[in-house]
Amino acid sequence: MKLLLDQNLSHRLVKQLDEHFPDSNQVSLLDLGQSDDLTIWDYAKANGYNIVTLDADFNEYSFSRDYS
């Protein structure tokens, strides 16, 4: 499973998570730090990431958008 850490989570976590979640990333490391949530959602879906965030917006997207 690949994780995509939202802007509200430190990019330093990527290295710490690598053993259990290889190929994970953080939005600012992908130059998505200034992107809106919907752009990040679409990027995650297109690239096989599961989003990790402290923001409730992504949970709301999961009810209103196709996340499969």
Distance bins in CASP14 RR format, pairs under 12 A and 6 or more apart:
PFRMAT RR
TARGET T0000
AUTHOR 0000-0000-0000
RMODE 2
METHOD distances of the structure
MODEL  1
1 17 0 0 0 0 0 1 0 0 0 0 0
1 20 0 0 0 0 1 0 0 0 0 0 0
1 21 1 0 1 0 0 0 0 0 0 0 0
1 22 0 0 0 0 1 0 0 0 0 0 0
1 23 0 0 0 0 1 0 0 0 0 0 0
1 24 0 0 0 0 1 0 0 0 0 0 0
1 44 0 0 0 0 0 1 0 0 0 0 0
1 48 0 0 0 0 1 0 0 0 0 0 0
1 49 0 0 0 0 1 0 0 0 0 0 0
1 50 1 0 1 0 0 0 0 0 0 0 0
1 51 0 0 0 0 0 1 0 0 0 0 0
1 52 0 0 0 0 0 1 0 0 0 0 0
2 14 0 0 0 0 0 1 0 0 0 0 0
2 17 0 0 0 0 0 1 0 0 0 0 0
2 18 0 0 0 0 0 1 0 0 0 0 0
2 20 0 0 0 0 0 1 0 0 0 0 0
2 21 1 0 0 1 0 0 0 0 0 0 0
2 22 1 0 0 1 0 0 0 0 0 0 0
2 23 1 0 1 0 0 0 0 0 0 0 0
2 24 1 0 1 0 0 0 0 0 0 0 0
2 25 1 0 0 1 0 0 0 0 0 0 0
2 26 0 0 0 0 0 1 0 0 0 0 0
2 30 0 0 0 0 0 1 0 0 0 0 0
2 43 0 0 0 0 0 1 0 0 0 0 0
2 44 0 0 0 0 1 0 0 0 0 0 0
2 45 0 0 0 0 0 1 0 0 0 0 0
2 47 1 0 0 1 0 0 0 0 0 0 0
2 48 1 0 1 0 0 0 0 0 0 0 0
2 49 1 0 1 0 0 0 0 0 0 0 0
2 50 1 0 0 1 0 0 0 0 0 0 0
2 51 0 0 0 0 0 1 0 0 0 0 0
2 52 0 0 0 0 0 1 0 0 0 0 0
3 9 0 0 0 0 1 0 0 0 0 0 0
3 13 0 0 0 0 1 0 0 0 0 0 0
3 14 0 0 0 0 1 0 0 0 0 0 0
3 16 0 0 0 0 0 1 0 0 0 0 0
3 17 1 0 0 1 0 0 0 0 0 0 0
3 18 0 0 0 0 0 1 0 0 0 0 0
3 20 0 0 0 0 1 0 0 0 0 0 0
3 21 1 0 1 0 0 0 0 0 0 0 0
3 22 0 0 0 0 1 0 0 0 0 0 0
3 23 0 0 0 0 1 0 0 0 0 0 0
3 24 1 1 0 0 0 0 0 0 0 0 0
3 25 1 0 0 1 0 0 0 0 0 0 0
3 26 0 0 0 0 1 0 0 0 0 0 0
3 27 0 0 0 0 0 1 0 0 0 0 0
3 44 0 0 0 0 1 0 0 0 0 0 0
3 47 0 0 0 0 0 1 0 0 0 0 0
3 48 0 0 0 0 0 1 0 0 0 0 0
3 49 1 0 0 1 0 0 0 0 0 0 0
3 50 1 0 1 0 0 0 0 0 0 0 0
3 51 1 0 0 1 0 0 0 0 0 0 0
3 52 1 0 1 0 0 0 0 0 0 0 0
3 53 0 0 0 0 0 1 0 0 0 0 0
4 11 0 0 0 0 0 1 0 0 0 0 0
4 13 0 0 0 0 0 1 0 0 0 0 0
4 14 0 0 0 0 1 0 0 0 0 0 0
4 17 0 0 0 0 0 1 0 0 0 0 0
4 21 0 0 0 0 0 1 0 0 0 0 0
4 23 0 0 0 0 0 1 0 0 0 0 0
4 24 1 0 0 1 0 0 0 0 0 0 0
4 25 1 0 1 0 0 0 0 0 0 0 0
4 26 1 0 0 1 0 0 0 0 0 0 0
4 27 1 0 0 1 0 0 0 0 0 0 0
4 28 0 0 0 0 0 1 0 0 0 0 0
4 29 0 0 0 0 1 0 0 0 0 0 0
4 30 1 0 0 1 0 0 0 0 0 0 0
4 32 0 0 0 0 1 0 0 0 0 0 0
4 33 0 0 0 0 0 1 0 0 0 0 0
4 35 0 0 0 0 0 1 0 0 0 0 0
4 37 0 0 0 0 0 1 0 0 0 0 0
4 39 0 0 0 0 0 1 0 0 0 0 0
4 40 1 0 0 1 0 0 0 0 0 0 0
4 41 0 0 0 0 1 0 0 0 0 0 0
4 42 0 0 0 0 0 1 0 0 0 0 0
4 43 1 0 0 1 0 0 0 0 0 0 0
4 44 1 0 1 0 0 0 0 0 0 0 0
4 45 0 0 0 0 1 0 0 0 0 0 0
4 46 0 0 0 0 0 1 0 0 0 0 0
4 47 1 0 0 1 0 0 0 0 0 0 0
4 48 0 0 0 0 1 0 0 0 0 0 0
4 49 1 1 0 0 0 0 0 0 0 0 0
4 50 1 0 0 1 0 0 0 0 0 0 0
4 51 1 0 1 0 0 0 0 0 0 0 0
4 52 1 0 0 1 0 0 0 0 0 0 0
4 53 0 0 0 0 1 0 0 0 0 0 0
4 58 0 0 0 0 0 1 0 0 0 0 0
5 11 1 0 0 1 0 0 0 0 0 0 0
5 12 0 0 0 0 1 0 0 0 0 0 0
5 13 1 0 1 0 0 0 0 0 0 0 0
5 14 1 0 0 1 0 0 0 0 0 0 0
5 15 0 0 0 0 0 1 0 0 0 0 0
5 16 0 0 0 0 0 1 0 0 0 0 0
5 17 0 0 0 0 1 0 0 0 0 0 0
5 21 0 0 0 0 1 0 0 0 0 0 0
5 24 1 0 0 1 0 0 0 0 0 0 0
5 25 1 0 0 1 0 0 0 0 0 0 0
5 26 1 0 1 0 0 0 0 0 0 0 0
5 27 1 0 0 1 0 0 0 0 0 0 0
5 28 0 0 0 0 1 0 0 0 0 0 0
5 29 0 0 0 0 1 0 0 0 0 0 0
5 30 0 0 0 0 0 1 0 0 0 0 0
5 32 0 0 0 0 0 1 0 0 0 0 0
5 33 0 0 0 0 0 1 0 0 0 0 0
5 40 0 0 0 0 0 1 0 0 0 0 0
5 44 0 0 0 0 0 1 0 0 0 0 0
5 49 0 0 0 0 1 0 0 0 0 0 0
5 50 0 0 0 0 0 1 0 0 0 0 0
5 51 0 0 0 0 1 0 0 0 0 0 0
5 52 1 0 1 0 0 0 0 0 0 0 0
5 53 1 0 0 1 0 0 0 0 0 0 0
5 54 0 0 0 0 0 1 0 0 0 0 0
5 55 0 0 0 0 0 1 0 0 0 0 0
5 58 0 0 0 0 0 1 0 0 0 0 0
6 13 0 0 0 0 0 1 0 0 0 0 0
6 25 0 0 0 0 0 1 0 0 0 0 0
6 26 1 0 0 1 0 0 0 0 0 0 0
6 27 1 0 1 0 0 0 0 0 0 0 0
6 28 0 0 0 0 1 0 0 0 0 0 0
6 29 0 0 0 0 0 1 0 0 0 0 0
6 30 0 0 0 0 0 1 0 0 0 0 0
6 32 0 0 0 0 1 0 0 0 0 0 0
6 33 0 0 0 0 1 0 0 0 0 0 0
6 35 0 0 0 0 0 1 0 0 0 0 0
6 36 0 0 0 0 0 1 0 0 0 0 0
6 37 0 0 0 0 1 0 0 0 0 0 0
6 39 0 0 0 0 0 1 0 0 0 0 0
6 40 1 0 0 1 0 0 0 0 0 0 0
6 41 0 0 0 0 0 1 0 0 0 0 0
6 43 0 0 0 0 0 1 0 0 0 0 0
6 44 0 0 0 0 1 0 0 0 0 0 0
6 49 0 0 0 0 0 1 0 0 0 0 0
6 50 0 0 0 0 0 1 0 0 0 0 0
6 51 1 0 0 1 0 0 0 0 0 0 0
6 52 1 0 0 1 0 0 0 0 0 0 0
6 53 1 1 0 0 0 0 0 0 0 0 0
6 54 1 0 0 1 0 0 0 0 0 0 0
6 55 1 0 0 1 0 0 0 0 0 0 0
6 56 0 0 0 0 0 1 0 0 0 0 0
6 57 0 0 0 0 1 0 0 0 0 0 0
6 58 1 0 0 1 0 0 0 0 0 0 0
6 59 0 0 0 0 0 1 0 0 0 0 0
7 26 1 0 0 1 0 0 0 0 0 0 0
7 27 1 0 1 0 0 0 0 0 0 0 0
7 28 1 0 0 1 0 0 0 0 0 0 0
7 29 0 0 0 0 0 1 0 0 0 0 0
7 30 0 0 0 0 0 1 0 0 0 0 0
7 31 0 0 0 0 0 1 0 0 0 0 0
7 32 0 0 0 0 1 0 0 0 0 0 0
7 33 1 0 1 0 0 0 0 0 0 0 0
7 34 0 0 0 0 1 0 0 0 0 0 0
7 35 0 0 0 0 1 0 0 0 0 0 0
7 36 0 0 0 0 0 1 0 0 0 0 0
7 37 0 0 0 0 1 0 0 0 0 0 0
7 39 0 0 0 0 0 1 0 0 0 0 0
7 40 0 0 0 0 1 0 0 0 0 0 0
7 51 0 0 0 0 0 1 0 0 0 0 0
7 52 0 0 0 0 0 1 0 0 0 0 0
7 53 0 0 0 0 1 0 0 0 0 0 0
7 54 0 0 0 0 1 0 0 0 0 0 0
7 55 0 0 0 0 1 0 0 0 0 0 0
7 57 0 0 0 0 0 1 0 0 0 0 0
7 58 0 0 0 0 0 1 0 0 0 0 0
8 26 0 0 0 0 0 1 0 0 0 0 0
8 27 0 0 0 0 1 0 0 0 0 0 0
8 28 0 0 0 0 0 1 0 0 0 0 0
8 33 0 0 0 0 0 1 0 0 0 0 0
8 37 0 0 0 0 0 1 0 0 0 0 0
8 40 0 0 0 0 0 1 0 0 0 0 0
8 51 0 0 0 0 0 1 0 0 0 0 0
8 52 0 0 0 0 1 0 0 0 0 0 0
8 53 1 0 0 1 0 0 0 0 0 0 0
8 54 1 0 1 0 0 0 0 0 0 0 0
8 55 1 0 0 1 0 0 0 0 0 0 0
8 56 0 0 0 0 0 1 0 0 0 0 0
8 57 0 0 0 0 0 1 0 0 0 0 0
8 58 0 0 0 0 0 1 0 0 0 0 0
9 16 0 0 0 0 0 1 0 0 0 0 0
9 17 0 0 0 0 0 1 0 0 0 0 0
9 24 0 0 0 0 0 1 0 0 0 0 0
9 25 0 0 0 0 0 1 0 0 0 0 0
9 26 1 0 0 1 0 0 0 0 0 0 0
9 27 0 0 0 0 1 0 0 0 0 0 0
9 28 0 0 0 0 1 0 0 0 0 0 0
9 29 0 0 0 0 0 1 0 0 0 0 0
9 33 0 0 0 0 0 1 0 0 0 0 0
9 51 0 0 0 0 0 1 0 0 0 0 0
9 52 1 0 0 1 0 0 0 0 0 0 0
9 53 1 0 0 1 0 0 0 0 0 0 0
9 54 1 0 0 1 0 0 0 0 0 0 0
9 55 0 0 0 0 1 0 0 0 0 0 0
10 16 0 0 0 0 1 0 0 0 0 0 0
10 17 0 0 0 0 0 1 0 0 0 0 0
10 26 1 0 0 1 0 0 0 0 0 0 0
10 27 0 0 0 0 0 1 0 0 0 0 0
10 28 0 0 0 0 1 0 0 0 0 0 0
10 29 0 0 0 0 0 1 0 0 0 0 0
10 52 0 0 0 0 0 1 0 0 0 0 0
10 54 0 0 0 0 0 1 0 0 0 0 0
11 17 0 0 0 0 0 1 0 0 0 0 0
11 24 0 0 0 0 0 1 0 0 0 0 0
11 25 0 0 0 0 1 0 0 0 0 0 0
11 26 1 0 1 0 0 0 0 0 0 0 0
11 27 0 0 0 0 1 0 0 0 0 0 0
11 28 1 0 1 0 0 0 0 0 0 0 0
11 29 1 0 1 0 0 0 0 0 0 0 0
11 30 0 0 0 0 1 0 0 0 0 0 0
11 31 0 0 0 0 0 1 0 0 0 0 0
11 32 0 0 0 0 0 1 0 0 0 0 0
11 33 0 0 0 0 0 1 0 0 0 0 0
12 18 0 0 0 0 0 1 0 0 0 0 0
12 26 0 0 0 0 1 0 0 0 0 0 0
12 28 0 0 0 0 0 1 0 0 0 0 0
12 29 0 0 0 0 0 1 0 0 0 0 0
13 20 0 0 0 0 0 1 0 0 0 0 0
13 21 0 0 0 0 1 0 0 0 0 0 0
13 24 0 0 0 0 1 0 0 0 0 0 0
13 25 0 0 0 0 0 1 0 0 0 0 0
13 26 1 0 0 1 0 0 0 0 0 0 0
13 27 0 0 0 0 0 1 0 0 0 0 0
13 28 0 0 0 0 0 1 0 0 0 0 0
13 29 0 0 0 0 0 1 0 0 0 0 0
13 52 0 0 0 0 1 0 0 0 0 0 0
14 20 0 0 0 0 0 1 0 0 0 0 0
14 21 0 0 0 0 1 0 0 0 0 0 0
14 22 0 0 0 0 0 1 0 0 0 0 0
14 23 0 0 0 0 1 0 0 0 0 0 0
14 24 1 0 1 0 0 0 0 0 0 0 0
14 25 1 0 0 1 0 0 0 0 0 0 0
14 26 1 0 1 0 0 0 0 0 0 0 0
14 27 0 0 0 0 0 1 0 0 0 0 0
14 28 0 0 0 0 0 1 0 0 0 0 0
14 29 1 0 0 1 0 0 0 0 0 0 0
14 30 0 0 0 0 0 1 0 0 0 0 0
14 49 0 0 0 0 0 1 0 0 0 0 0
14 52 0 0 0 0 0 1 0 0 0 0 0
15 21 0 0 0 0 0 1 0 0 0 0 0
15 22 0 0 0 0 0 1 0 0 0 0 0
15 24 0 0 0 0 1 0 0 0 0 0 0
15 25 0 0 0 0 0 1 0 0 0 0 0
15 26 0 0 0 0 0 1 0 0 0 0 0
15 29 0 0 0 0 0 1 0 0 0 0 0
16 24 0 0 0 0 1 0 0 0 0 0 0
16 26 0 0 0 0 0 1 0 0 0 0 0
17 23 0 0 0 0 0 1 0 0 0 0 0
17 24 1 0 1 0 0 0 0 0 0 0 0
17 25 0 0 0 0 1 0 0 0 0 0 0
17 26 0 0 0 0 1 0 0 0 0 0 0
17 50 0 0 0 0 0 1 0 0 0 0 0
17 52 0 0 0 0 1 0 0 0 0 0 0
18 24 1 0 0 1 0 0 0 0 0 0 0
18 25 0 0 0 0 0 1 0 0 0 0 0
18 26 0 0 0 0 0 1 0 0 0 0 0
21 49 0 0 0 0 0 1 0 0 0 0 0
21 50 0 0 0 0 1 0 0 0 0 0 0
21 52 0 0 0 0 1 0 0 0 0 0 0
23 47 0 0 0 0 1 0 0 0 0 0 0
23 48 0 0 0 0 1 0 0 0 0 0 0
23 49 0 0 0 0 1 0 0 0 0 0 0
23 50 0 0 0 0 0 1 0 0 0 0 0
24 30 0 0 0 0 0 1 0 0 0 0 0
24 44 0 0 0 0 0 1 0 0 0 0 0
24 47 0 0 0 0 0 1 0 0 0 0 0
24 48 0 0 0 0 0 1 0 0 0 0 0
24 49 1 0 0 1 0 0 0 0 0 0 0
24 50 0 0 0 0 1 0 0 0 0 0 0
24 51 0 0 0 0 0 1 0 0 0 0 0
24 52 0 0 0 0 1 0 0 0 0 0 0
25 31 0 0 0 0 0 1 0 0 0 0 0
25 32 0 0 0 0 1 0 0 0 0 0 0
25 33 0 0 0 0 0 1 0 0 0 0 0
25 40 0 0 0 0 0 1 0 0 0 0 0
25 43 0 0 0 0 1 0 0 0 0 0 0
25 44 0 0 0 0 1 0 0 0 0 0 0
25 47 0 0 0 0 1 0 0 0 0 0 0
25 48 0 0 0 0 0 1 0 0 0 0 0
25 49 1 0 0 1 0 0 0 0 0 0 0
25 50 0 0 0 0 0 1 0 0 0 0 0
25 51 0 0 0 0 0 1 0 0 0 0 0
25 52 0 0 0 0 0 1 0 0 0 0 0
26 32 0 0 0 0 1 0 0 0 0 0 0
26 33 0 0 0 0 1 0 0 0 0 0 0
26 40 0 0 0 0 0 1 0 0 0 0 0
26 44 0 0 0 0 0 1 0 0 0 0 0
26 49 0 0 0 0 0 1 0 0 0 0 0
26 51 0 0 0 0 0 1 0 0 0 0 0
26 52 0 0 0 0 1 0 0 0 0 0 0
26 53 0 0 0 0 0 1 0 0 0 0 0
27 33 1 0 1 0 0 0 0 0 0 0 0
27 34 0 0 0 0 1 0 0 0 0 0 0
27 35 1 0 0 1 0 0 0 0 0 0 0
27 36 0 0 0 0 0 1 0 0 0 0 0
27 37 0 0 0 0 1 0 0 0 0 0 0
27 39 0 0 0 0 1 0 0 0 0 0 0
27 40 1 0 1 0 0 0 0 0 0 0 0
27 41 0 0 0 0 0 1 0 0 0 0 0
27 43 0 0 0 0 1 0 0 0 0 0 0
27 44 0 0 0 0 1 0 0 0 0 0 0
27 47 0 0 0 0 0 1 0 0 0 0 0
27 49 0 0 0 0 1 0 0 0 0 0 0
27 51 0 0 0 0 1 0 0 0 0 0 0
27 52 0 0 0 0 0 1 0 0 0 0 0
27 53 0 0 0 0 1 0 0 0 0 0 0
27 55 0 0 0 0 0 1 0 0 0 0 0
27 58 0 0 0 0 0 1 0 0 0 0 0
28 34 0 0 0 0 1 0 0 0 0 0 0
28 35 0 0 0 0 1 0 0 0 0 0 0
28 40 0 0 0 0 0 1 0 0 0 0 0
30 39 0 0 0 0 0 1 0 0 0 0 0
30 40 0 0 0 0 1 0 0 0 0 0 0
30 43 1 0 0 1 0 0 0 0 0 0 0
30 44 0 0 0 0 0 1 0 0 0 0 0
30 46 0 0 0 0 0 1 0 0 0 0 0
30 47 0 0 0 0 1 0 0 0 0 0 0
30 49 0 0 0 0 1 0 0 0 0 0 0
31 39 0 0 0 0 0 1 0 0 0 0 0
31 40 0 0 0 0 0 1 0 0 0 0 0
31 43 0 0 0 0 0 1 0 0 0 0 0
32 38 0 0 0 0 0 1 0 0 0 0 0
32 39 1 0 0 1 0 0 0 0 0 0 0
32 40 1 0 1 0 0 0 0 0 0 0 0
32 41 0 0 0 0 0 1 0 0 0 0 0
32 42 0 0 0 0 0 1 0 0 0 0 0
32 43 1 0 0 1 0 0 0 0 0 0 0
32 44 0 0 0 0 1 0 0 0 0 0 0
32 47 0 0 0 0 0 1 0 0 0 0 0
32 49 0 0 0 0 0 1 0 0 0 0 0
32 51 0 0 0 0 0 1 0 0 0 0 0
33 39 0 0 0 0 1 0 0 0 0 0 0
33 40 0 0 0 0 1 0 0 0 0 0 0
33 43 0 0 0 0 0 1 0 0 0 0 0
34 40 0 0 0 0 0 1 0 0 0 0 0
35 41 0 0 0 0 1 0 0 0 0 0 0
35 42 0 0 0 0 1 0 0 0 0 0 0
35 43 1 0 0 1 0 0 0 0 0 0 0
35 44 0 0 0 0 0 1 0 0 0 0 0
36 42 0 0 0 0 0 1 0 0 0 0 0
36 43 0 0 0 0 0 1 0 0 0 0 0
36 55 0 0 0 0 0 1 0 0 0 0 0
36 57 0 0 0 0 1 0 0 0 0 0 0
36 58 0 0 0 0 0 1 0 0 0 0 0
36 61 0 0 0 0 0 1 0 0 0 0 0
37 43 0 0 0 0 0 1 0 0 0 0 0
37 44 0 0 0 0 0 1 0 0 0 0 0
37 51 0 0 0 0 1 0 0 0 0 0 0
37 53 0 0 0 0 1 0 0 0 0 0 0
37 55 1 0 0 1 0 0 0 0 0 0 0
37 56 0 0 0 0 0 1 0 0 0 0 0
37 57 1 0 1 0 0 0 0 0 0 0 0
37 58 1 0 0 1 0 0 0 0 0 0 0
37 59 0 0 0 0 0 1 0 0 0 0 0
37 60 0 0 0 0 1 0 0 0 0 0 0
37 61 1 0 0 1 0 0 0 0 0 0 0
37 62 0 0 0 0 0 1 0 0 0 0 0
37 65 0 0 0 0 0 1 0 0 0 0 0
38 44 0 0 0 0 0 1 0 0 0 0 0
38 45 0 0 0 0 0 1 0 0 0 0 0
38 51 0 0 0 0 0 1 0 0 0 0 0
38 57 0 0 0 0 1 0 0 0 0 0 0
38 58 0 0 0 0 1 0 0 0 0 0 0
38 60 0 0 0 0 0 1 0 0 0 0 0
38 61 1 0 0 1 0 0 0 0 0 0 0
38 64 0 0 0 0 0 1 0 0 0 0 0
38 65 0 0 0 0 1 0 0 0 0 0 0
39 45 0 0 0 0 0 1 0 0 0 0 0
39 46 0 0 0 0 0 1 0 0 0 0 0
39 51 0 0 0 0 0 1 0 0 0 0 0
39 61 0 0 0 0 0 1 0 0 0 0 0
40 46 0 0 0 0 0 1 0 0 0 0 0
40 47 0 0 0 0 0 1 0 0 0 0 0
40 49 0 0 0 0 1 0 0 0 0 0 0
40 51 1 0 0 1 0 0 0 0 0 0 0
40 52 0 0 0 0 0 1 0 0 0 0 0
40 53 0 0 0 0 1 0 0 0 0 0 0
40 55 0 0 0 0 1 0 0 0 0 0 0
40 57 0 0 0 0 1 0 0 0 0 0 0
40 58 0 0 0 0 1 0 0 0 0 0 0
40 61 0 0 0 0 1 0 0 0 0 0 0
41 47 0 0 0 0 0 1 0 0 0 0 0
41 48 0 0 0 0 0 1 0 0 0 0 0
41 49 0 0 0 0 1 0 0 0 0 0 0
41 50 0 0 0 0 0 1 0 0 0 0 0
41 51 1 0 0 1 0 0 0 0 0 0 0
41 53 0 0 0 0 0 1 0 0 0 0 0
41 55 0 0 0 0 0 1 0 0 0 0 0
41 57 0 0 0 0 1 0 0 0 0 0 0
41 58 1 0 0 1 0 0 0 0 0 0 0
41 59 0 0 0 0 0 1 0 0 0 0 0
41 60 0 0 0 0 0 1 0 0 0 0 0
41 61 1 0 1 0 0 0 0 0 0 0 0
41 62 0 0 0 0 1 0 0 0 0 0 0
41 64 0 0 0 0 0 1 0 0 0 0 0
41 65 1 0 0 1 0 0 0 0 0 0 0
41 66 0 0 0 0 0 1 0 0 0 0 0
41 67 0 0 0 0 1 0 0 0 0 0 0
42 48 0 0 0 0 0 1 0 0 0 0 0
42 49 0 0 0 0 0 1 0 0 0 0 0
42 51 0 0 0 0 0 1 0 0 0 0 0
42 58 0 0 0 0 0 1 0 0 0 0 0
42 61 0 0 0 0 1 0 0 0 0 0 0
42 65 0 0 0 0 1 0 0 0 0 0 0
42 66 0 0 0 0 0 1 0 0 0 0 0
42 67 0 0 0 0 0 1 0 0 0 0 0
43 49 1 0 0 1 0 0 0 0 0 0 0
43 51 0 0 0 0 1 0 0 0 0 0 0
44 50 1 0 0 1 0 0 0 0 0 0 0
44 51 1 0 1 0 0 0 0 0 0 0 0
44 52 0 0 0 0 1 0 0 0 0 0 0
44 53 0 0 0 0 0 1 0 0 0 0 0
44 58 0 0 0 0 1 0 0 0 0 0 0
44 61 0 0 0 0 0 1 0 0 0 0 0
44 62 0 0 0 0 0 1 0 0 0 0 0
44 65 0 0 0 0 0 1 0 0 0 0 0
44 67 0 0 0 0 1 0 0 0 0 0 0
45 51 0 0 0 0 1 0 0 0 0 0 0
45 58 0 0 0 0 0 1 0 0 0 0 0
45 61 0 0 0 0 1 0 0 0 0 0 0
45 62 0 0 0 0 0 1 0 0 0 0 0
45 65 0 0 0 0 1 0 0 0 0 0 0
45 66 0 0 0 0 1 0 0 0 0 0 0
45 67 1 0 0 1 0 0 0 0 0 0 0
45 68 0 0 0 0 1 0 0 0 0 0 0
46 67 0 0 0 0 0 1 0 0 0 0 0
48 67 0 0 0 0 0 1 0 0 0 0 0
48 68 0 0 0 0 0 1 0 0 0 0 0
49 58 0 0 0 0 0 1 0 0 0 0 0
49 67 0 0 0 0 0 1 0 0 0 0 0
50 58 0 0 0 0 0 1 0 0 0 0 0
50 62 0 0 0 0 0 1 0 0 0 0 0
50 67 0 0 0 0 1 0 0 0 0 0 0
51 57 0 0 0 0 0 1 0 0 0 0 0
51 58 1 0 1 0 0 0 0 0 0 0 0
51 59 0 0 0 0 1 0 0 0 0 0 0
51 61 0 0 0 0 1 0 0 0 0 0 0
51 62 0 0 0 0 1 0 0 0 0 0 0
51 67 0 0 0 0 1 0 0 0 0 0 0
52 58 0 0 0 0 1 0 0 0 0 0 0
52 59 0 0 0 0 0 1 0 0 0 0 0
53 59 0 0 0 0 1 0 0 0 0 0 0
53 60 0 0 0 0 0 1 0 0 0 0 0
53 61 0 0 0 0 0 1 0 0 0 0 0
53 62 0 0 0 0 0 1 0 0 0 0 0
55 61 0 0 0 0 0 1 0 0 0 0 0
56 62 0 0 0 0 0 1 0 0 0 0 0
56 63 0 0 0 0 0 1 0 0 0 0 0
57 63 0 0 0 0 0 1 0 0 0 0 0
57 64 0 0 0 0 0 1 0 0 0 0 0
57 65 0 0 0 0 0 1 0 0 0 0 0
58 64 0 0 0 0 0 1 0 0 0 0 0
58 65 0 0 0 0 1 0 0 0 0 0 0
58 67 0 0 0 0 1 0 0 0 0 0 0
59 65 0 0 0 0 0 1 0 0 0 0 0
59 67 0 0 0 0 0 1 0 0 0 0 0
60 67 0 0 0 0 0 1 0 0 0 0 0
61 67 1 0 0 1 0 0 0 0 0 0 0
62 68 0 0 0 0 0 1 0 0 0 0 0
END
